[in-house]
Amino acid sequence: MSETARNQTAGGPTRPAGDYEYVPPPARPTSAWSGWVTFAGITLALIGVVHLTAGLVALLDSGNYRVTSSGLVFQIDYTAWGWLHLGLGVAVLLTGVGVLNRRSWARIAGIAFCALSILVNLGFVAASPGWAVTVIALDVLFIYGIAVHGEERN
C-alpha cells in the first residue's frame, strides 16, 4: 500500500510527502485579569438597563418617587428626568455591548458615560436613593475594571 493510500485510509493528510505543514500563529498571551473586562462589560450593560428602568418609571409613574421634582438637587420635572435616563440608558447599554466585544472606543466612551451617570444619579438620589447609590457603585466598579484592566485580552 502506498503512503498516500495509507494516509487516506488512516484519515491522515492526502498531500504528497515533502509538502510543508501549516502551523498556526502562536496564540495571544492571556491574562488572569481579562475577566475584569468581561465583568465591566456586563456591569455597564446592567447600568444601562437600570437607567432605562428609571427612565420608564419617571415617564409613566412619577408618583412612585420619594420626593417631588422640586425636592431634587436639579429641579427638573420627572418627564425630563425620564428622557435623560432613557437616553443615557440606551447609550450605556450599547457601549456595554461594545466593551464585551473588546472595542477600544467602548472603553473610553464607557468611562465617560459612567462619569456622567454618577453625576445624574447624584442629582437623582433624593428621588430614589437605593437605585441611585447602587448605580453609582456599579459605575465606580466599571471605571476601575476598565481603567486598570481594559487592555487585557482573553
N, C-alpha and C positions, 0 to 999 in steps of 0.2 A: 504494500500500500504506500502510495507516495505521501510526502509530508503534507501537501495541500489537501489531499483527500482525508488524511488522518485529522488535520485541524478542523475540517468541515464537519466530520462526524463527531469530534470531541467538543464542538461548539466554540472552537478557538478561532483565531483570525484566518481569513481566507486570502490574505495577501502573500505574495511570494516572499521567501526568506530574503533578507537584505534590506527590506523597507524599514524606514525609521518609525518608531512607535511614538504616538502623540503623548506628550507629557503635559498635563495641565499646569498653568502657572501656580505658584505657591499661594495658598490662601492668606488673606489679610490677617494680621495678628488680632486676636480678640482680647478684650479686656473683661475682667471680672466686674467692672463698673458699668459696662454697657447696659445693664438692666435699668440703671437710673434714667437713661434716655427713654426707654420704653415706659417706665413709670411716669416720667414727666409728660410724655405724650398723652397717656391715659388721664393723668391729672388735669391737663389742660382741656381735654375733651369734656371731662366731668365739670370743670368750671364753666365751660360754655353751656352745658345742659342746665346748670343751676341758674345762670343768668337768663337763659330762655324761660325757665320756670318762673323766676321772679318777675320777668317782663310780662308774661301772660297773666300772672296774678295781679300785677299793678294795673293792667289794662282791663281785666274782666271783673275783679273783685277788690277794689281799693279799700273797702271797709275791713278787709282782713288784717290790715296792718295796725300796729300798736298806737301810732300817733297819726294825726292829720298831716297833710303835706306841709303845713305851716310849722310843725314841730321838728322838721328835718334841718340838718345843717344848711343845705341849699334848699331854699323854699320854692320848690318847683312842684307843680301838680303831679299826681301819680300817673297821668297819661304820658307826660313827658318822660318820667322815670321809666315807665314801661317800655317805651320805644327805645330809650337809651339802653336798657338791659337787653332787649331783643337784638338790637344791632350789635352790641358787644358780644352777646352770646353766640350769634352766628359767626362773627369774625373769629372768636376764640375757638369755637368748635372746629372750624375749617383749619385753623392754624394747628390745632392738636392733631388732626389727621396728617398735616404736613410734617409735624415732628415725628409721628410714628413712622412715616415714610422716609425719615432721615434727610429732609430737605434743609439746607443751611439757612435759607431765607426764613423758614418757620421758627428756627431757634431765636433769631433776632426779633421777629415780629411777636413771638410768644412772650419774650421778656417785656417788650413794650406794652402789649395788651395786658399782661399781669400787673404791671405798674399802674396802668390806667384802671384796671379792675380794683386794685387796692384803694385808689382814690375814690372811685364810685361807691365802693362798699363802706368806706369811712363816712361818706356823706349820707349813706342809707342805713347806718347802724341803728338809729333810733326807731326806724320803722320795723326792722326785722333783725334783731341783734344776733340770734342764733345762726341764721343763714349768712349774715354779713361776716361774722367772725370766722365761720367755717371756710368761707370763700377766701378770706384774707390769708388764713393759714395755708390753704391749698396753693394760693398764689405764691406765697413765700417758698413753699416746698418746690414748686415748679421752677422758680427763679434759681434756687440752689441747685437743683438737679441739672438744669441746662447750663448754668454758668460754670459749674465745676466739672461736669462730666459730659457736656454737649458734644465734644469731639469724639467720644468713644464710639466704637463700631462693634456690632455683634455679628 
